[in-house]
C-alpha cells in the first residue's frame, strides 16, 4: 500500500479510525503498508494541523495502536517520515508557529514562502529524522520510509530550482546536492542499526512541473542514486505518474527499472497501477476506472522491479488485493475522488 496523505489526525494524533483504516488493509492481503506521510519534530515540518506527527507522546501512542492492529491482522508496516519543507499556505488558513523552512526559502523557482535553513537548522532536522526512525523501530514497525520526493524538503535540496545554496549542502550538480539526503540516511542507519530496512521514496517530476526530470541521463541518475545507496538505503521507491512510461530514450525501463539496474538495490514501482487515470486527475476531481495489470506483470516477470505499490485502488477498496488474488476482477470498483473525504469510504 502506497503512502497517501489523509489528514484525519487532529492536532497530529492518529485516531482509532486511523487504526481501523490500516488494519483493514492488512486483513485483506496487503503485504506491506507504507503509512501516509507523518511529520518529524520540526516546528514547520507540516502545513496542515491534521497531518499526523511522528513525535510526541500522544502521537507515538496512536502509531503504536496502528502497528499493533496491523500486526494483529497479519500485516507488515513502515511509517513514511516527512518534512514538507517550504510549502504554499494551506487553504484552511492554518499556519505553523514559525515560517516554513527549506534550503533557500523556495518551494519552486522564484516563489519564496519560507526561510533559508541555517547549518544549525539542518543539523537539527537530520537529528529529527533519526529520532523518528528510532521511534518507529522502538514501536515495533517493520521498516521506515524517508519521503524524498514530490517537491518536499529533501527533494528541495535535490532540485537546483529550489537549492541555491553555496555551502556544502548546495552545488551545481545533482550529485553534489545529495549531501543533505545522504546525511539523513546515515543518521537513520546509525539510529536503527543494520537489521532494519530503510526505504526512500524519490520522484523525477515536481508538482509544479510534471514533465521535469532531476536526472536527465542514466549517468546522472547513477550519480544521484549511488550515494544514497551507499549511505544505507535498502529499497528505492520510485514514484511515477504512470508506471509503464520509459524513463529515458532507447529503453522501455521505467524509473524503478533504471534504479535497480544502476544501484543493484531492490526497487518499488508505483504510478497508476490498476487504474485508467493518474493521481493528478484524482486531485482534479476525475474518476478512474479499473485497468489491466498485464503490462505490470510482464515487467515484474522480467525482473524490472521487486515490489509494486498500489495507492488509490486500495484507498477506495480495502478488499482490492484480495479480489485480485482471487480473480474477482469483475468486482473491482475503481476510484472516486469522494474516497479522499473519509477514512471509512468503501
N, C-alpha and C positions, 0 to 999 in steps of 0.2 A: 504494500500500500504506500503510494507516494505521499510525501508531505503536502498538506493542503491547509492554508490558513483558514481557520474557522471563527476565531474571535468570539468565543462563547465562555470565556473565563473572566468573570467580573473582577476587576482590580488585579488581574493576573493570576487568579486562583482557579485551577481546574475544579469543576463541579462533578457531582455524581452522574450527570448526563454525559460528561466527557468520558468518565469511566465506562459507561454503557456503550457509548459510540465506538470506542476502540475494542472493547472485549467482544462486542457482537461481530466484528470483522474477524477477530481471532477465532471465534467459534465457528466461522464459516470458511475455513480453509485458507485464509490469508497466511502465508508462511512467515513473512517478516513485515511488521508495521513500522513505518517511519512517521513519527508524530508531525503534526503541524509545527511550524516554526515557533520556538519558545525562547524568549529573550534572556540574555545573560545580564549580570548585575552591573549595568552602567546606567546612569540617570536618564540618558536619552536614547537608549537602545531600541525603544518602541515608539511608534506614532499613534498607538491605539490602546486605550486603557483596558480593553477586553482581550487582548492577545495574552496568552499565558506566559508567566515568568518561569525560569528555571533557577530560582534563588528565593530565599526567604522561607521561613518555617512553614507557613500555611501553603504556599505554592508547592514546595517539595513534598509535603504531606499529601497533597492532592495527586501529584505524579506517582507517589508510592502506591496509592489506591489504584491508579491506572495500570501500572505494571503488574501489580498483584492480580488484578482482574484479567489482564491479557494472559498471564501465565496460567491462571486457573482454567482459562478456556483453551489452553494448549498452544498459544502463540508465542512469538518472539517479537521484541520491540526495541527500538532505539529512539531517543529524542533527537529532534533536529535543533541544534543550538544556534542562536541567531543574534546578530546585531544589525539593525536595519541601516545604520549609517545616516547620511543626510537624506531626509525624506521631504516630500510635499506635506503640507499640513493636512491632517485628517479632516474629512468632510464634516465630522461631528463638531469640530471646533476645539476638541481636546488637544492639549499640548503637553509635552513632558516638562518637568520643572526647570530644565536647563536647555539651551539650544541643541539642536541636532549636531552631531559631530562626524567628521569624515576626514579623509586625507588632505583635502583642500577646500572644504566647505561647500562642495558642489555635489549635486546628485545627477546632473547631466551637464554637458558643456554649456557654459555661460549662464547656468541657473544656480545661484548661490542661495542656500536656505539654511546655513549652519555655520559652525565654527571649524577652523582647521585644528586638528589634533596636535597637541604638543607631544614630545617624546614621552613625557610622564603619562599623558593620556593613553598613548599607545601601549606602554608597559602595563598599565592598569587593565586595559582591555584584553591583552594577551593573558594576563593572570585570571581575569574573569571567565574567559573561555575555558581555561584549565580547570578552574573550580567547578564550573557547570558540568564538565565531563566527569570529574572525580565524583561529584554528587550523583550523577547518573549511574555510575558503577556501584556506588555505595547503596543506592536504592534498589538495585537488582536488575537494571536494564541490561540488555544483551550486547549492545553496541552503542555508538554515538555517531550522529551525522553532523558535520560542520556545514552551515549554509554559506557557500562561497559563490553563489550565482545571482542572476536576475537583478543586478544593479544595486545590491545591498552592500554593506560596509566592505567586506573582503573583496568583492567584485569592484568596488570603487577604487581600491588600491590597484587592482589589475589594470584598470582602464585608463589610458592616457588622457581621455576626455575629462576624467574626474580626479586624477592624481597628477598634480603639477608640482609635487614636492621636489626639492633639490637635495634632500638628505638621503640617508641610506634606505629609506622606505619609498623613494621615488626612482626615477630613471627613465632613460629614453626607450629602453627595450622592455618587452613583456617579461622576459626572464628576470630583469632587474626588479621589476615591480611585484615579483612573487615574495619578496622578503618578509612582508607582514604576514602573509598566509603561512609561509614556512615557519615563522616564529610561533604562530598559533598552534600549528600541528605539533611542533616539537614540545611545546608546553603541555599540550594534551597528552601526548605519548608519555612524557615524564610523569604525569599525574595518574594515568590509568595503567601503566605497565605494558608489557609486550603481549599479554594474553587477552586484550580487549580490542575488538575491531573498531577502526576509525574509517568512516565513510566521508567522502567530501563531495558535495553537490556543486557542479560547475555548469555554466552556460556560456556559449559564444555570444548569443543575442542579448540585447538590452531592451527593457520595456519601452524605452524611448526610441529604439531603433531595432526593429525586429530582424532586419537583414544584416546587422553588424556581426563581424567576426573578430574576436580578440586575436586569435591565431589565424593568419591568412594563408599559411602553408603548413604542411606536415612538419617541416623542420622547426617552425616557430612553435607549433603545438608541443613538440617534444621538449623544447627549451622551457616551455611553461609548465608542463606536467611532471617532468622528471624530478625537478627539485621537490615538488610536493610528495611524490612517491618516496623519494629518498628520506624525507623528513618523517614519514610514518604513515601515510595514507595506505590503507589496505584495499579499498574499493573506491573507484571513481563513479559517481552518479551523474550521468551526462544528460543534461536537460536540453531537449529539442522541442520545437513546436510540433514536428511530425517526425516520428522515429525513422521513417523509410527514406528520408531525404539524405542524399550523399553529402558528406562534409566538404570534400574537395573534388575538383575535376579529375577525371581519369580513374576513378574508383567509385564503386557503389557503397563503400563502407560509410556508416553513419558516425556520429561523434563518439559513441561508445565503442564502436569497432576500431576507430583510429586510436582511442585512448588505450585500449587493450593491446593493440599491435605495437604501439610506441613504448609503453612502460612495462608490459608484461603483467600488470595488475588486473585483478578482476574488475569488471565494469557492470553497471546497471544502465539499461536503456529505458527511456521514458519519452512520452510525447504522443498524444492522440491514440494510444493503444486501445483498440476495440471500439473506437468512435469515429464518426464521419467528419467531425469538425474539431478544431484545436481549441485550447483553453482560452485564448484571447476572444474567440467568438462567444464563449460562455459568459465572459465578463460583459460582453456587448448585448447580452440577452438572447443569444441564439440557442436553440435546442440542438442536440446532437444524437444521431441515431446509431444503433449498433452496427459495426462493420466487421469484415472478415479478419481473422487472425492468421491467415495463410502466410502472408509475407513475413510476419513476425516469427512464425515457427520456422520458416525457411532460413532466416538469418540466424536464429537460435541454433538450429541443427548444424549450420555451417561453422558455429563457434565464434560468431562476431562479438558476443557478449555473454555474460554469465547469469544475470538476473534481469527481470523485467518489472518495472514499477508501473502500477496502474492507479490512476487518480480518480477522475470524475465517475467512471462506472462504479467503483467501489463506494464512493461517496453517496451516489444515488441509490445504490442497492447493496446492502451488506452481504447478500447471497450470490453476488456476481461470480466469484471464484468457484463456488460450489456448482453453480449452473454450468459454467464452462467445463468443469471437471466431469460432470455427469452428462454432458452432451445436450443440455437443455437450452440450446441457443435460441429456440423459439420463444423462450420465456424471458430473454434479456429485455430490459426496459429502457435502455438509453439514458440520456442525461437531460434534465431540465434545469435551467438556472434557478428555479424556485427551490431546488435542493440545497442551494447555498444558504437559504434562510433559516435552516433548522438543523439541529444535530440528530433529530429523530425522524427525518424525512425518509419515506420508503415509497 
